[in-house]
Amino acid sequence: MQSGAEVHYTSPDRKQEVLANASPARGDLMGQWRKTERSARKGLDYRLIRLEETTFRNRPAVVWEYTVTIKGLPWHARLLGFDERGTSYEVTTWYRPEVEDRAVRVYKNIRETFTPL
């Protein structure tokens, strides 16, 4: 599915979702994600694994990893965000723990081949 500046894919078994989007950059990405993370703590059995600054292709980036329970089922989320030329990019996956090996391979491949337009 593609709409505007977002591409969303759900695996055939519905155990992994991948999202890539682009939007106008709005300043400090880490600050924005910290604010969103504080809201996420309020429910869904949210558990933070990491939220930290890193680099992606030699540019500043942010990674956020956490687990949640949705409709009684556990999900693992991994997000990568970075800004480039006035645009903020996010590459995200959510997956069920039982498909973690496959899901992480798919996500790594998407991150490695992701090209901002």
C-alpha positions in Angstrom: 0.0 0.0 0.0 1.4 3.4 -0.9 -0.1 6.8 -0.1 1.7 10.1 -0.2 5.1 9.6 1.4 4.4 6.3 3.0 4.8 2.6 2.0 3.3 -0.1 4.3 3.8 -3.8 3.8 2.2 -6.7 5.7 3.6 -10.2 5.3 1.3 -12.9 4.0 1.1 -14.6 7.4 0.4 -11.1 9.0 3.2 -11.6 11.5 5.3 -8.7 10.3 4.7 -5.2 9.1 7.1 -2.8 7.5 6.7 0.9 7.1 8.8 3.5 5.4 7.8 7.1 5.4 9.1 10.6 4.7 7.8 13.9 6.1 9.2 17.4 6.5 11.8 17.5 9.2 10.7 19.3 12.3 13.8 19.8 14.3 15.3 17.5 16.9 14.3 13.9 16.0 15.5 12.4 19.3 13.5 14.9 21.2 10.4 14.1 19.2 10.8 10.4 19.6 11.4 10.8 23.4 8.1 12.6 23.6 6.4 9.9 21.7 8.0 7.3 23.9 6.7 8.9 27.0 3.2 8.5 25.6 3.8 4.9 24.6 4.6 4.0 28.2 1.0 4.4 29.2 -0.3 1.1 28.0 -0.2 -2.0 25.9 2.4 -3.6 28.2 5.0 -1.4 26.6 8.6 -2.3 27.4 11.5 -0.1 26.2 14.5 -2.0 24.9 16.5 1.0 23.6 16.0 4.6 22.4 19.4 6.1 21.4 21.3 8.2 19.0 23.3 6.4 16.4 24.5 6.9 12.8 23.0 5.6 9.6 25.3 6.0 6.5 27.5 8.4 8.4 24.6 10.8 9.3 23.0 11.2 12.7 20.1 8.9 13.4 17.9 7.5 16.1 17.0 3.9 16.9 14.0 2.9 19.0 13.2 -0.7 20.0 10.4 -1.9 22.2 7.8 -4.6 22.8 4.1 -4.2 23.2 1.0 -6.4 23.6 -1.8 -5.7 21.1 -5.1 -7.6 21.3 -3.4 -10.1 23.7 -0.5 -10.8 21.3 3.1 -9.8 21.8 4.8 -7.6 19.2 8.4 -6.4 18.8 9.1 -3.0 17.1 12.3 -1.6 15.6 12.5 1.9 14.3 15.2 3.9 12.5 14.9 7.6 11.9 17.1 10.2 10.3 16.9 13.5 8.6 18.3 14.4 5.2 18.0 17.7 3.2 15.0 18.9 5.2 13.2 15.5 5.2 12.7 13.2 8.1 12.8 9.5 7.1 11.6 6.5 9.2 12.0 2.8 8.5 10.1 0.6 10.9 9.1 -3.0 11.4 6.8 -4.7 13.9 6.8 -8.4 14.2 5.6 -11.3 16.3 8.4 -12.9 18.3 8.0 -16.3 16.7 9.2 -14.9 13.3 12.0 -12.8 14.7 14.8 -14.5 12.7 13.0 -13.9 9.4 11.7 -10.5 10.4 15.1 -9.2 11.5 16.7 -10.4 8.2 13.9 -8.7 6.2 14.3 -5.5 8.2 18.1 -5.4 7.8 17.8 -5.8 4.1 15.3 -3.0 3.8 17.5 -0.7 5.9 20.5 -1.6 3.9 18.8 -0.9 0.5 16.7 2.1 1.6 17.4 5.1 -0.5 16.0 8.6 0.3 14.6 10.2 -2.9 
